Amino acid sequence: MKSDFVLAITQLAAEKNLPKEIVLSAVESALVSAYRKDSFAPNQNISVKINPNSGRVEVWAEKTVVERPADTRIEASLEEARRYKSDAQLGDILMVESTPYNAGRIAAQTAKQVILQRLHEAEHSAILEEYAEREDEVITGLIQRIEPGQIHVDLGRTEAILPASEQVRTERYRVGQRLKVCIIQVLKTTKGPRVVVSRSHPDLLRRLLELEVPEVYNGSVEIKSIAREAGYRSKVAVAARQEGIDPVGCCVGLRGIRIQNIVNELNGEKIDVIQWSPDVNTFITNALSPAQIVSVELNEEEKIATVVVPDKQLSLAIGKEGQNARLAAKLTGWRIDIKSTSIAETEKAAAKPAPAVEEKEEAVTEEAPVAEMPELLEPAPVSAEPVAEAAVEQAEPAPSAEEVFAEPPVFFEPQAIEDKAELRFAEDILGPKPDKPGEKAKKKKRKGISAKEGAEDGIRIKRKRRDTDFLDEDEEY
């Protein structure tokens, strides 16, 4: 029985991938709960010890030494106490072995539940310790299920979570797909350890380079910095620690086989490997590759680098949607301002003329003496005749009252004013207008009134002429 008990504990430890000591401590804790319900007082302090070699179970209970024990569960006689402690006295509290012969069904069920719980907790703590030590490392997992906000990846002993923020937008995931992920965080929760993995973290690229490039793994080539936009493009700055080693060539490999394996693992993400340099100008020039750089000006205080590139290389230096310049800024840690040569020359030309104009003005004021520039001090002499003609042409001065009435114009004569009372009309002078003979006959026919009758009455009747066409007809008849 005892050998079977030890064998069972050993097998359980192998299945749970736990040390044997942890399994024994879990079983001992479970037996304490089981024995306390059957054979000991509820608040009594007891402990269980299991011999790992023989499997013998010993239960020790805390008892008070009395002369005559009334309750053997919590009291012990002086003789029994001196078996464990030779100098025991009345009133002492000792740990006395009190192993019961058997345990009831309820105690056994309680022990089973406690054992499973303790083993579960021990397994969680072991997983937490294991993956906490492997943080920032790359591990291969299998996609178990896909949820709207996260993907569950099976890592073997536990299940990791790939949140949406750590996924790559250009990648498509499916159940059963194998992925290499980077462990970025390990948390302890009430439901057990929570492992968070990532596919977009820069450390994933770092670990992949260590796996593919032996020089990076053993330290001959050092990765100085990494700038990554997951799924699109990355830049890696490397430097050699030993002489005679080409860091870029080691990372790229023969015919690019090393870097191509990493690109395939990242589903076609472009990777630029550049050589790091302690000189900032050289480092920025390398970071903006493959664009050609004309000059680099540094502002140490604000940490701004002004880069001048050829006009044809401007779009290449900036990159698609500014990607090349943005990654170069992340890689170097400098703020990069890119300008073309034409714009740079225009700015320089616009800044130079201002002092030149000031010098010219100063030269004019200093070299030109007062005697040689009379036109600036005295007005030029002008003859009288041209001035008079110009004055007449531009505007005549307002004449005074005496000048206006001294010689009145011809049409304004006093004689016309004196003869005003003797004015006559033109009819009085010319006389009455003779009437035409034909008109008198026509009037007699129309009106039926003789001219004599009208003359005798002394009244002339004037009638409005009808504006019709019948008059012409009457005249014809």
C-alpha positions in Angstrom: 0.0 0.0 0.0 2.7 2.4 1.0 4.8 1.7 -2.1 1.7 2.2 -4.2 1.1 5.5 -2.5 4.6 6.7 -3.4 4.3 5.5 -6.9 1.0 7.4 -7.4 2.6 10.6 -6.1 5.6 10.2 -8.5 3.3 9.6 -11.5 1.1 12.6 -10.6 4.2 14.8 -10.4 5.3 13.6 -13.9 1.9 14.2 -15.4 1.6 17.7 -14.0 5.2 18.5 -14.8 5.8 19.4 -11.2 8.5 18.6 -8.7 7.8 15.7 -6.4 8.2 17.9 -3.3 5.4 20.2 -4.4 3.1 17.2 -4.9 3.9 15.9 -1.5 3.2 19.2 0.2 -0.1 19.4 -1.6 -1.2 16.0 -0.4 -0.1 16.8 3.1 -2.3 20.0 3.1 -5.2 17.9 1.8 -4.8 15.3 4.5 -4.8 18.0 7.2 -8.2 19.1 6.1 -9.5 15.5 5.9 -8.3 14.4 9.4 -9.4 17.6 11.1 -13.0 16.9 10.3 -13.0 13.3 11.7 -10.6 12.9 14.5 -9.6 16.3 15.8 -11.2 19.5 17.2 -12.1 22.2 14.6 -9.7 24.8 15.8 -6.9 22.3 16.8 -3.5 22.8 15.3 -2.4 19.6 13.4 0.2 18.8 10.8 0.7 15.8 8.4 4.1 14.5 7.3 4.6 11.9 4.6 7.8 9.9 4.3 8.9 10.2 0.7 10.7 6.8 0.7 8.3 4.6 2.5 5.1 6.6 2.1 4.2 6.4 5.8 1.7 9.1 6.9 2.2 10.7 10.3 -0.3 13.1 11.9 0.9 15.3 14.7 -1.6 17.2 16.9 -1.1 20.0 19.4 -2.1 18.9 23.0 -1.9 20.2 26.5 -0.2 18.2 29.2 -2.5 17.4 32.1 -2.5 14.9 34.9 -5.7 13.2 33.9 -6.9 13.9 30.3 -10.6 14.4 29.9 -10.6 14.8 26.0 -7.8 12.8 24.4 -8.1 14.9 21.2 -6.8 18.0 22.9 -5.2 16.7 26.1 -2.3 14.3 26.8 -1.1 12.7 30.1 2.3 13.5 31.6 3.6 10.0 30.7 2.6 10.2 27.1 4.1 13.7 26.8 7.4 12.6 28.2 7.8 10.1 25.3 8.3 13.0 23.0 9.9 15.4 25.5 11.7 14.1 28.5 11.4 17.3 30.5 7.7 17.9 29.9 5.7 19.4 32.7 2.1 19.9 33.5 0.5 22.7 31.4 3.0 22.4 28.6 1.7 22.3 24.9 3.4 19.7 22.8 3.0 18.2 19.3 2.0 14.6 19.9 1.6 12.0 17.2 -2.1 11.1 16.8 -2.4 9.2 13.5 -5.9 7.9 13.1 -6.3 4.3 11.9 -8.7 5.2 9.1 -10.5 8.1 7.5 -14.2 8.4 6.6 -15.7 8.7 3.1 -16.4 12.5 3.5 -12.8 13.0 4.7 -11.5 11.2 1.7 -13.6 13.2 -0.7 -12.4 16.4 0.9 -8.9 15.3 0.6 -9.4 14.6 -3.1 -10.8 18.1 -3.7 -8.0 19.8 -1.7 -5.4 17.8 -3.5 -6.7 18.8 -6.9 -6.9 22.4 -5.8 -3.4 22.5 -4.4 -2.0 20.8 -7.5 -3.8 23.3 -9.7 -2.3 26.3 -7.7 1.1 24.7 -7.8 0.8 24.2 -11.5 -0.2 27.9 -12.0 2.7 29.1 -9.9 5.2 26.9 -11.8 3.9 28.2 -15.2 4.1 31.8 -14.0 7.7 31.3 -12.9 8.6 29.5 -16.2 7.2 32.1 -18.6 8.2 35.1 -16.4 11.8 34.0 -17.0 11.2 33.7 -20.7 9.8 37.2 -21.1 10.9 39.0 -24.3 11.7 35.6 -25.9 10.3 34.1 -29.1 8.1 31.0 -28.8 6.2 28.9 -31.3 2.5 28.5 -30.7 -0.6 27.1 -32.4 -3.7 29.2 -32.9 -6.4 27.5 -30.9 -9.4 29.9 -31.4 -10.1 33.3 -32.8 -12.3 35.8 -31.0 -13.3 39.4 -32.1 -10.9 41.1 -29.7 -8.1 38.6 -29.3 -6.6 35.3 -30.5 -5.9 32.4 -28.2 -2.5 30.7 -28.9 -1.7 27.3 -27.4 1.9 27.3 -26.1 1.8 23.7 -24.7 1.5 24.1 -21.0 -0.7 27.1 -21.1 -2.7 29.3 -23.4 -1.5 32.8 -24.4 -3.4 35.7 -25.7 -2.6 37.7 -28.8 -4.6 41.0 -28.4 -5.7 43.1 -31.4 -3.2 45.8 -30.5 -0.3 43.4 -30.9 -1.5 41.9 -34.2 -0.2 42.9 -37.6 -2.7 44.5 -39.9 -1.4 42.9 -43.1 -1.5 39.4 -41.6 -4.5 37.0 -41.8 -4.8 34.3 -39.1 -6.6 31.0 -39.1 -7.2 28.2 -36.6 -4.4 25.6 -36.6 -1.8 28.1 -37.9 1.7 28.0 -36.3 3.1 31.3 -35.3 6.3 32.6 -33.8 5.3 35.1 -31.1 7.2 37.2 -28.6 6.2 37.0 -24.9 5.8 40.6 -23.8 4.0 40.2 -20.4 3.2 37.6 -17.8 0.5 38.4 -15.2 -0.9 36.5 -12.2 -4.7 36.5 -12.1 -7.3 34.7 -10.1 -7.9 32.4 -13.0 -4.2 31.6 -13.3 -1.3 33.0 -15.2 -2.0 35.3 -18.2 0.6 35.3 -20.9 0.4 38.1 -23.5 2.3 37.6 -26.8 2.9 39.9 -29.7 3.6 39.8 -33.4 4.3 43.5 -33.9 6.8 44.2 -31.1 10.4 45.2 -32.2 11.8 42.5 -29.9 10.3 39.8 -32.2 12.6 41.0 -35.0 15.6 41.1 -32.6 15.0 37.5 -31.4 14.5 36.3 -35.0 17.9 37.8 -35.9 19.5 36.1 -33.0 18.0 32.8 -34.2 19.1 33.2 -37.8 22.4 34.9 -37.4 25.0 33.1 -35.2 27.2 36.3 -35.0 24.4 38.1 -33.3 23.7 35.3 -30.9 27.3 34.9 -29.7 27.8 38.7 -29.5 30.2 39.3 -32.4 27.6 41.6 -34.0 25.6 43.9 -31.8 22.1 45.2 -32.6 22.2 48.9 -31.7 18.6 50.0 -32.4 15.5 48.8 -34.2 12.7 50.9 -35.8 9.7 48.9 -37.0 6.4 49.4 -38.6 4.9 46.0 -38.4 3.9 44.5 -41.7 5.4 47.2 -43.9 9.1 48.0 -43.2 11.8 47.9 -40.5 15.3 49.3 -40.1 18.0 47.6 -38.0 21.3 49.3 -37.1 24.1 46.8 -36.4 27.8 47.2 -35.3 30.7 44.8 -35.2 32.5 44.1 -31.9 35.4 42.3 -33.5 37.7 43.5 -36.2 37.4 42.1 -39.6 33.6 41.4 -39.4 31.1 42.9 -41.7 28.0 43.3 -39.6 25.6 44.0 -42.5 27.0 41.1 -44.5 26.6 38.7 -41.5 22.9 39.7 -41.1 22.1 39.5 -44.8 23.9 36.2 -45.4 25.1 34.6 -48.6 22.8 35.8 -51.4 20.5 37.2 -48.7 19.4 33.8 -47.4 19.5 34.7 -43.7 17.5 37.9 -44.0 15.1 36.2 -46.4 14.2 33.6 -43.8 13.2 36.4 -41.4 11.2 38.2 -44.2 9.3 35.0 -44.9 8.5 34.5 -41.2 7.2 38.1 -41.0 5.1 37.6 -44.2 7.0 39.8 -46.6 7.9 42.7 -44.3 10.8 44.7 -45.8 14.0 44.9 -43.6 16.8 47.4 -44.1 20.0 46.5 -42.3 22.4 49.5 -42.0 25.7 49.9 -40.3 25.8 51.9 -37.0 28.4 54.7 -36.6 29.4 56.8 -33.6 29.4 59.8 -35.9 25.9 61.2 -36.0 26.2 62.6 -39.6 27.3 59.3 -40.9 24.7 57.4 -38.9 21.9 59.7 -40.2 23.2 59.3 -43.8 23.1 55.5 -43.4 19.7 55.6 -41.8 18.2 57.4 -44.8 19.5 54.8 -47.3 18.9 54.0 -50.1 18.6 57.8 -50.7 21.8 59.8 -51.5 22.6 62.6 -49.1 24.3 65.9 -50.1 24.9 67.4 -46.6 23.7 67.1 -43.0 23.5 70.0 -40.5 23.0 69.3 -36.8 21.3 71.4 -34.1 22.6 69.9 -30.9 20.4 71.9 -28.6 17.0 71.0 -30.2 18.4 67.7 -31.6 17.3 68.5 -35.1 19.1 67.3 -38.2 18.6 69.2 -41.5 19.4 66.9 -44.4 19.9 68.2 -48.0 19.2 65.7 -50.8 19.2 66.0 -54.6 15.9 67.0 -56.2 15.5 63.6 -57.8 16.2 61.8 -54.5 13.7 63.8 -52.4 10.8 61.4 -52.8 13.0 58.4 -52.1 14.5 60.0 -49.0 11.0 60.8 -47.6 9.5 57.4 -48.6 6.0 56.3 -49.2 3.8 58.4 -46.8 7.0 59.6 -45.1 7.8 56.1 -44.0 11.6 56.2 -44.7 12.1 59.5 -42.9 9.9 58.4 -40.0 11.8 55.1 -39.5 15.2 56.9 -39.7 14.1 59.4 -37.0 13.1 56.5 -34.7 16.3 54.7 -35.4 18.7 57.6 -34.8 16.7 59.4 -32.1 17.0 62.7 -34.0 14.3 64.8 -35.6 15.1 64.9 -39.3 14.1 67.8 -41.7 14.7 66.8 -45.4 15.1 69.5 -48.1 16.0 69.4 -51.7 19.1 71.2 -53.1 17.0 73.7 -55.0 15.0 74.7 -51.9 18.2 74.9 -49.8 19.9 77.2 -52.4 16.8 79.4 -52.7 16.7 79.8 -48.9 20.4 80.7 -48.9 20.0 83.2 -51.7 17.1 84.8 -50.0 19.1 85.2 -46.8 22.2 86.8 -48.4 20.9 90.0 -50.2 19.7 91.7 -47.0 23.2 92.7 -45.7 24.4 93.5 -49.2 21.7 96.3 -49.6 22.7 97.8 -46.3 26.3 98.0 -47.4 25.4 99.7 -50.6 23.3 102.3 -48.9 26.1 103.0 -46.4 28.5 103.4 -49.4 26.3 105.9 -51.1 25.9 108.0 -48.0 29.6 108.0 -47.2 31.1 108.5 -50.7 28.7 111.2 -52.0 29.8 114.6 -50.6 27.4 117.5 -50.2 29.2 119.7 -52.8 28.8 117.1 -55.6 25.1 116.7 -55.1 23.5 120.1 -55.5 20.3 118.7 -56.9 19.5 117.2 -53.5 19.8 120.6 -51.7 18.7 123.3 -54.3 15.9 123.1 -56.9 16.9 123.2 -60.5 16.6 126.7 -62.3 13.6 126.9 -64.6 13.0 129.8 -67.2 10.0 132.0 -66.9 8.4 131.2 -70.2 8.1 127.4 -69.8 6.7 127.8 -66.4 4.0 130.2 -67.6 3.0 127.9 -70.4 2.9 125.0 -68.0 0.8 127.0 -65.6 -1.7 127.9 -68.3 -1.9 124.3 -69.6 -2.4 122.7 -66.2 -4.9 125.1 -64.4 -5.7 128.8 -64.7 -5.7 130.7 -61.5 -9.0 132.0 -60.2 -9.4 135.6 -61.3 -10.2 138.4 -58.9 -13.5 140.4 -58.9 -11.9 143.4 -60.6 -10.6 141.3 -63.5 -13.9 139.7 -64.1 -16.0 142.9 -64.4 -13.4 145.2 -65.9 -14.1 144.0 -69.5 -17.4 142.3 -69.9 -17.9 139.9 -72.8 -19.5 140.9 -76.1 -22.7 139.0 -75.6 -23.4 140.7 -72.3 -24.1 144.3 -73.3 -26.1 147.0 -71.4 -28.0 147.9 -74.5 -29.8 144.6 -74.5 -30.9 145.3 -71.0 -32.3 148.8 -71.9 -34.3 147.5 -74.9 -35.9 144.8 -72.9 -39.2 146.7 -72.7 -39.3 147.1 -76.5 -39.1 143.4 -77.4 -41.5 142.2 -80.0 -42.5 138.8 -81.2 -41.5 137.6 -84.7 -45.2 137.4 -85.7 -45.6 141.1 -85.0 -42.7 141.9 -87.2 -43.4 139.5 -90.1 -47.1 140.0 -90.1 -49.9 137.4 -90.4 -49.2 134.3 -92.4 -51.1 134.1 -95.6 -53.6 131.3 -95.9 -53.5 128.9 -98.8 -56.6 129.0 -101.1 -57.0 125.3 -101.0 -57.2 125.1 -97.3 -60.1 127.6 -97.0 -62.2 125.5 -99.4 -61.5 122.4 -97.5 -62.4 124.1 -94.2 -65.7 125.2 -95.6 -66.6 121.7 -96.8 -65.7 120.1 -93.5 -67.1 122.6 -91.0 -69.9 124.0 -93.0 -69.2 127.5 -91.6 -68.3 130.4 -93.7 -65.2 132.4 -93.1 -67.3 135.6 -93.0 -69.5 134.3 -90.3 -66.5 133.5 -88.2 -65.0 136.9 -88.9 -68.2 138.6 -88.0 -68.6 137.0 -84.7 -65.0 137.8 -83.9 -64.6 134.4 -82.4 -62.5 131.7 -83.8 -63.4 128.1 -83.0 -60.6 125.7 -82.9 -61.3 122.1 -83.1 -59.0 119.2 -82.7 -58.1 117.5 -85.9 -59.1 113.9 -86.0 -56.2 111.7 -86.6 -57.9 109.3 -89.0 -57.4 108.3 -92.6 -61.0 109.4 -93.7 -59.8 112.9 -94.2 -57.7 112.0 -97.1 -60.7 110.2 -98.7 -62.8 113.3 -98.4 -60.1 115.4 -100.0 -60.1 113.1 -103.0 -63.8 113.5 -103.6 
